[in-house]
Amino acid sequence: MPERCESRTSALLSGRWTGPLIGTAILIAVLLVAVVLTTNYASAADRNIMLGFLINLTVVIGLQTFAGNAGVMSFGHVGLMALGAYTAALVTTDAAIKEFSIPRAPEFLQTMSIGWVPGAVIAVAVTALIAFVVGIPIVRLSGASAAVATLGLLVIVFVALSNYDQLTRGAKAFYGAPEYTTLYTALACVSIALLAARLFRESRTGLSLRSSRQDILAARASGVHVARSRLAAWTLSAALVGLGGALYAGFIPSLTPKDFYFDLTFIVVTMVIVGGSSTSAAVVGAAIVTVLTELLRRVEGGFAFGPIDIGDAPGLSTIGVGLLIILTMVLRPQGLLGRWEVDDLMLRVRKRFASRAR
């Protein structure tokens, strides 16, 4: 057994994994610098924006793990995020608050009140388990039928949360979860998500799944079990999205089902489309959409441009994101980074400089 573990460790540090680990380290380092600068120099409002970005980024990385590798877009991952958020809130909220807010809940939930780390672990496990069960039929679909099926999952989760008064308080706000999510907590979770997503992408299952994205018939003829590979990606992506939901529950003091519906789905899917199909692209897409949305939101109340005075423009941020999707699909349908990772781009630049030096 020690020899087997040692061989796996050496394989992890071999040339095949060096690039992915370096690329992931670079992304984490960039995010760390951004968090440090935000913590030390930004206002409280800007710190909340950065925190929201990191939470959304965790969800985008989760969605990218499935959509980017399988080539199948999912509109249901925000529903899985809702499951993670409500699960984390249920197990971390103080028992005295739950006795008043959800008096008809099962007794073990009424008395349970644990810390955020075990609460997040439970949220991830519950989300992954539910996703595994519902994913068995979904992963056998492709194209528009798969997208519609995941949209149905989003609607089902929304309706269930909106009507399950015994646990979620229905359409009313579920409150009482401790505010444990900080910038560094979110950064740690993003780092875990980046590492897990990149290692899966470069694993045998991930490579097999990416081959099916290019030509599913050729992949099956080569011995790739497409449904099994998709199910692995779907389950892992759900776990990462559930982690994002747990972060959200520790950031927003009250949860409502409408927080996890079409508006957030629109933003998350846009981040994936704009960035591309790689793990690094998830970071780029999330950053661009967050910056654009925030800039447009700040001018929705009106602004002056020289002698021109622009009045209120409600909905400008949503229009801007919609235009961004259109421009991306027209000018670069594969996304800004496409399938390239940071380390892939660094290697290309290095080879180009080497060829010029010759």
C-alpha positions as CSV (number, residue, x, y, z in Angstrom):
1,M,0.0,0.0,0.0
2,P,2.7,2.6,0.8
3,E,4.4,1.8,-2.5
4,R,1.2,2.3,-4.4
5,C,0.6,5.7,-2.7
6,E,4.2,6.7,-3.4
7,S,3.7,5.8,-7.1
8,R,0.6,7.9,-7.3
9,T,2.4,10.8,-5.7
10,S,5.2,10.5,-8.1
11,A,2.8,10.3,-11.0
12,L,1.1,13.4,-9.8
13,L,4.3,15.4,-9.8
14,S,5.5,14.0,-13.1
15,G,5.5,16.0,-16.3
16,R,1.9,15.2,-17.1
17,W,0.6,17.0,-14.0
18,T,3.3,19.7,-13.7
19,G,1.6,22.1,-16.1
20,P,-1.9,21.8,-14.6
21,L,-0.6,22.3,-11.1
22,I,1.4,25.3,-12.1
23,G,-1.6,26.8,-14.0
24,T,-3.8,26.3,-11.0
25,A,-1.2,27.8,-8.7
26,I,-1.0,30.9,-10.9
27,L,-4.8,31.4,-10.8
28,I,-4.9,31.0,-7.1
29,A,-2.0,33.4,-6.7
30,V,-3.8,36.0,-8.8
31,L,-7.0,35.6,-6.8
32,L,-5.0,35.8,-3.5
33,V,-3.5,39.1,-4.6
34,A,-6.9,40.5,-5.5
35,V,-8.3,39.4,-2.1
36,V,-5.4,40.9,-0.2
37,L,-5.8,44.2,-2.1
38,T,-9.5,44.2,-1.5
39,T,-9.2,43.5,2.2
40,N,-6.6,46.2,2.8
41,Y,-7.7,49.0,0.4
42,A,-11.3,48.5,-0.7
43,S,-14.5,49.8,0.9
44,A,-17.0,47.5,2.6
45,A,-19.2,47.5,-0.4
46,D,-16.4,46.6,-2.7
47,R,-15.4,43.8,-0.3
48,N,-18.9,42.4,-0.6
49,I,-18.7,42.6,-4.4
50,M,-15.4,40.6,-4.3
51,L,-17.0,38.1,-1.9
52,G,-20.0,37.7,-4.3
53,F,-17.5,37.2,-7.2
54,L,-15.7,34.4,-5.3
55,I,-19.0,32.6,-4.5
56,N,-20.2,32.9,-8.1
57,L,-16.8,31.7,-9.3
58,T,-17.1,28.5,-7.2
59,V,-20.4,27.8,-8.9
60,V,-19.1,28.7,-12.3
61,I,-16.1,26.3,-11.8
62,G,-18.6,23.6,-10.8
63,L,-20.8,24.2,-13.9
64,Q,-17.6,24.3,-16.1
65,T,-16.5,20.9,-14.8
66,F,-19.6,19.4,-16.5
67,A,-20.4,21.7,-19.4
68,G,-16.8,22.4,-20.4
69,N,-15.8,18.8,-20.5
70,A,-19.0,17.2,-21.7
71,G,-20.0,19.9,-24.1
72,V,-23.6,19.9,-22.7
73,M,-24.9,23.1,-21.2
74,S,-26.8,22.8,-17.9
75,F,-29.4,25.2,-16.7
76,G,-30.0,23.3,-13.5
77,H,-26.8,23.8,-11.5
78,V,-28.2,26.9,-9.7
79,G,-30.9,24.6,-8.4
80,L,-28.2,22.3,-7.1
81,M,-26.6,25.4,-5.5
82,A,-29.9,26.1,-3.8
83,L,-29.8,22.6,-2.3
84,G,-26.3,23.2,-0.9
85,A,-27.3,26.6,0.5
86,Y,-30.4,25.4,2.3
87,T,-28.7,22.2,3.6
88,A,-25.9,24.3,5.0
89,A,-28.3,26.8,6.6
90,L,-30.4,24.0,8.1
91,V,-27.5,22.3,9.9
92,T,-25.7,25.4,11.0
93,T,-28.5,27.6,12.2
94,D,-28.9,27.8,16.0
95,A,-31.5,25.4,17.4
96,A,-33.4,28.1,19.2
97,I,-34.0,30.0,16.0
98,K,-35.1,26.8,14.1
99,E,-37.5,26.0,17.0
100,F,-39.3,29.3,16.1
101,S,-38.9,29.5,12.3
102,I,-39.4,25.8,11.4
103,P,-41.3,24.2,14.3
104,R,-42.5,21.3,12.2
105,A,-39.1,20.1,11.0
106,P,-37.8,16.7,12.0
107,E,-36.4,16.6,15.5
108,F,-32.8,15.8,14.5
109,L,-32.7,18.9,12.4
110,Q,-34.3,21.0,15.1
111,T,-31.6,20.2,17.5
112,M,-28.6,20.1,15.1
113,S,-26.4,23.1,15.1
114,I,-22.8,22.5,13.9
115,G,-19.9,24.6,12.7
116,W,-19.5,25.9,9.1
117,V,-16.8,23.3,8.1
118,P,-18.9,20.2,8.9
119,G,-22.0,22.0,7.6
120,A,-20.3,22.7,4.3
121,V,-19.2,19.1,4.1
122,I,-22.7,17.9,4.7
123,A,-24.1,20.3,2.1
124,V,-21.6,19.1,-0.5
125,A,-22.4,15.4,0.3
126,V,-26.2,15.9,0.1
127,T,-26.0,17.9,-3.1
128,A,-23.7,15.4,-4.8
129,L,-25.9,12.5,-3.7
130,I,-29.1,14.1,-5.1
131,A,-27.3,15.1,-8.3
132,F,-26.0,11.5,-8.7
133,V,-29.5,10.1,-8.6
134,V,-31.1,12.7,-10.9
135,G,-28.1,12.7,-13.1
136,I,-28.4,9.0,-14.2
137,P,-31.2,9.8,-16.8
138,I,-29.9,13.3,-17.6
139,V,-26.4,12.2,-18.7
140,R,-27.8,9.9,-21.3
141,L,-29.2,12.9,-23.1
142,S,-27.4,15.3,-25.4
143,G,-27.9,18.7,-27.1
144,A,-31.2,20.5,-26.6
145,S,-32.9,17.6,-24.9
146,A,-30.2,17.6,-22.1
147,A,-30.4,21.4,-21.7
148,V,-34.2,21.2,-21.4
149,A,-33.9,18.4,-18.9
150,T,-31.6,20.4,-16.7
151,L,-33.9,23.4,-17.0
152,G,-36.7,21.1,-15.7
153,L,-34.4,20.3,-12.7
154,L,-34.1,24.0,-11.9
155,V,-37.9,24.4,-12.0
156,I,-38.5,21.3,-9.9
157,V,-36.0,22.5,-7.2
158,F,-37.5,26.0,-7.2
159,V,-41.1,24.7,-6.8
160,A,-40.1,22.2,-4.1
161,L,-38.2,24.8,-2.0
162,S,-41.1,27.3,-2.5
163,N,-43.7,24.8,-1.1
164,Y,-41.8,22.8,1.5
165,D,-42.8,25.0,4.5
166,Q,-41.8,22.3,7.0
167,L,-38.1,22.7,6.1
168,T,-37.5,25.8,4.0
169,R,-40.4,28.1,5.2
170,G,-41.6,28.0,1.6
171,A,-41.5,31.3,-0.2
172,K,-40.7,33.1,3.0
173,A,-37.1,33.9,3.9
174,F,-35.2,31.2,5.8
175,Y,-33.0,33.1,8.3
176,G,-30.6,32.5,11.1
177,A,-27.6,30.9,9.5
178,P,-24.4,32.3,11.0
179,E,-22.4,34.6,8.7
180,Y,-19.2,32.6,8.5
181,T,-18.2,33.3,4.9
182,T,-15.2,35.7,4.7
183,L,-13.0,36.6,1.7
184,Y,-10.4,34.1,2.8
185,T,-12.9,31.4,3.5
186,A,-14.3,31.9,0.0
187,L,-10.8,32.0,-1.5
188,A,-10.0,28.6,0.2
189,C,-13.1,27.1,-1.3
190,V,-12.4,28.5,-4.8
191,S,-8.9,27.1,-4.5
192,I,-10.3,23.6,-3.7
193,A,-12.7,23.9,-6.6
194,L,-10.0,25.0,-9.1
195,L,-7.7,22.1,-8.1
196,A,-10.5,19.5,-8.2
197,A,-11.8,20.7,-11.5
198,R,-8.4,20.9,-13.1
199,L,-7.3,17.5,-11.9
200,F,-10.5,16.0,-13.1
201,R,-10.1,17.7,-16.5
202,E,-6.6,16.1,-16.9
203,S,-7.6,12.7,-15.5
204,R,-8.4,9.7,-17.7
205,T,-12.1,10.2,-17.2
206,G,-11.8,13.8,-18.0
207,L,-9.8,13.2,-21.2
208,S,-12.3,10.5,-22.3
209,L,-15.2,12.9,-21.7
210,R,-13.5,15.7,-23.7
211,S,-13.0,13.3,-26.6
212,S,-16.7,12.6,-26.6
213,R,-17.4,16.3,-26.8
214,Q,-15.6,16.4,-30.1
215,D,-17.1,13.3,-31.6
216,I,-19.3,11.1,-29.4
217,L,-19.6,8.3,-31.9
218,A,-15.8,8.0,-32.3
219,A,-15.4,8.2,-28.6
220,R,-17.8,5.3,-28.1
221,A,-16.1,3.3,-30.8
222,S,-12.8,3.8,-29.0
223,G,-14.3,2.3,-25.8
224,V,-15.3,5.4,-23.9
225,H,-18.3,4.9,-21.7
226,V,-19.8,8.3,-22.3
227,A,-22.7,8.1,-19.8
228,R,-20.4,6.9,-17.0
229,S,-17.9,9.7,-17.7
230,R,-20.6,12.3,-17.8
231,L,-22.1,11.1,-14.6
232,A,-18.7,11.4,-12.9
233,A,-18.4,15.0,-14.1
234,W,-22.0,15.8,-13.2
235,T,-21.6,14.5,-9.7
236,L,-18.3,16.3,-9.1
237,S,-19.7,19.5,-10.6
238,A,-22.7,19.3,-8.3
239,A,-20.4,18.9,-5.3
240,L,-18.5,22.1,-6.2
241,V,-21.8,23.9,-6.8
242,G,-23.0,22.7,-3.4
243,L,-19.9,24.2,-1.9
244,G,-20.7,27.5,-3.5
245,G,-24.2,27.2,-2.1
246,A,-22.8,26.7,1.4
247,L,-20.7,29.8,1.0
248,Y,-23.8,31.7,-0.1
249,A,-25.7,30.6,3.0
250,G,-22.9,32.0,5.1
251,F,-22.8,35.3,3.3
252,I,-26.5,36.2,2.9
253,P,-28.4,36.1,6.3
254,S,-31.7,35.0,4.7
255,L,-32.4,32.6,1.9
256,T,-35.4,32.6,-0.5
257,P,-36.0,30.2,-3.4
258,K,-36.1,33.1,-5.9
259,D,-32.5,33.8,-5.1
260,F,-31.7,30.6,-7.0
261,Y,-33.8,30.9,-10.1
262,F,-33.5,32.4,-13.6
263,D,-31.6,35.6,-12.7
264,L,-28.7,33.8,-11.1
265,T,-28.8,31.1,-13.8
266,F,-28.5,33.8,-16.5
267,I,-25.5,35.3,-14.8
268,V,-23.7,32.0,-14.2
269,V,-24.3,30.6,-17.7
270,T,-23.1,33.9,-19.2
271,M,-19.9,33.6,-17.3
272,V,-19.3,30.1,-18.7
273,I,-20.2,31.3,-22.3
274,V,-17.9,34.3,-22.2
275,G,-14.9,32.5,-20.7
276,G,-14.8,29.3,-22.7
277,S,-14.6,25.6,-21.9
278,S,-11.5,25.5,-19.7
279,T,-11.1,25.9,-16.0
280,S,-9.0,29.0,-16.4
281,A,-11.8,30.3,-18.7
282,A,-14.2,30.1,-15.7
283,V,-12.1,32.6,-13.8
284,V,-11.8,35.0,-16.8
285,G,-15.5,34.8,-17.6
286,A,-16.6,35.3,-14.0
287,A,-14.3,38.3,-13.7
288,I,-15.4,40.0,-16.9
289,V,-19.2,39.6,-16.2
290,T,-18.8,40.7,-12.6
291,V,-16.9,43.9,-13.6
292,L,-19.3,44.7,-16.4
293,T,-22.3,44.1,-14.3
294,E,-21.0,46.3,-11.5
295,L,-20.0,49.1,-13.8
296,L,-23.4,49.2,-15.4
297,R,-25.2,48.9,-12.1
298,R,-23.5,52.0,-10.9
299,V,-24.7,54.1,-13.8
300,E,-28.3,52.8,-13.8
301,G,-29.3,55.7,-11.5
302,G,-28.2,58.2,-14.2
303,F,-24.9,59.9,-15.1
304,A,-23.5,62.9,-17.0
305,F,-21.2,62.5,-19.9
306,G,-19.9,66.0,-20.6
307,P,-22.9,68.2,-21.7
308,I,-25.1,65.0,-22.0
309,D,-27.1,64.1,-19.0
310,I,-28.4,60.6,-18.9
311,G,-31.4,59.9,-16.6
312,D,-32.3,56.7,-14.8
313,A,-31.7,53.5,-16.8
314,P,-33.1,50.6,-14.9
315,G,-32.1,47.2,-16.2
316,L,-29.0,48.5,-17.9
317,S,-26.8,45.8,-16.3
318,T,-29.0,43.0,-17.6
319,I,-29.1,44.6,-21.1
320,G,-25.3,44.8,-21.0
321,V,-24.9,41.2,-20.1
322,G,-27.3,40.2,-22.8
323,L,-25.3,42.2,-25.4
324,L,-22.1,40.6,-24.1
325,I,-23.6,37.1,-24.8
326,I,-24.5,38.2,-28.3
327,L,-21.1,39.6,-29.1
328,T,-19.4,36.6,-27.7
329,M,-21.5,34.2,-29.8
330,V,-20.9,36.2,-32.9
331,L,-17.3,37.1,-32.6
332,R,-15.9,34.2,-30.6
333,P,-18.4,31.4,-30.0
334,Q,-15.8,29.2,-28.2
335,G,-15.4,31.9,-25.6
336,L,-12.4,34.2,-24.9
337,L,-10.0,31.4,-23.8
338,G,-11.8,28.6,-25.6
339,R,-10.3,25.3,-24.5
340,W,-7.0,26.8,-23.4
341,E,-5.7,26.8,-19.9
342,V,-3.2,29.4,-18.4
343,D,-0.3,26.9,-18.5
344,D,-1.2,25.9,-22.1
345,L,-1.0,29.6,-23.2
346,M,2.3,30.0,-21.3
347,L,3.7,27.0,-23.1
348,R,2.6,28.4,-26.5
349,V,4.2,31.7,-25.8
350,R,7.4,30.0,-24.7
351,K,7.5,27.9,-27.8
352,R,6.9,30.9,-30.0
353,F,9.8,32.8,-28.4
354,A,12.0,29.8,-28.7
355,S,11.2,29.4,-32.4
356,R,12.0,33.1,-33.0
357,A,15.2,32.9,-31.1
358,R,16.4,30.2,-33.5
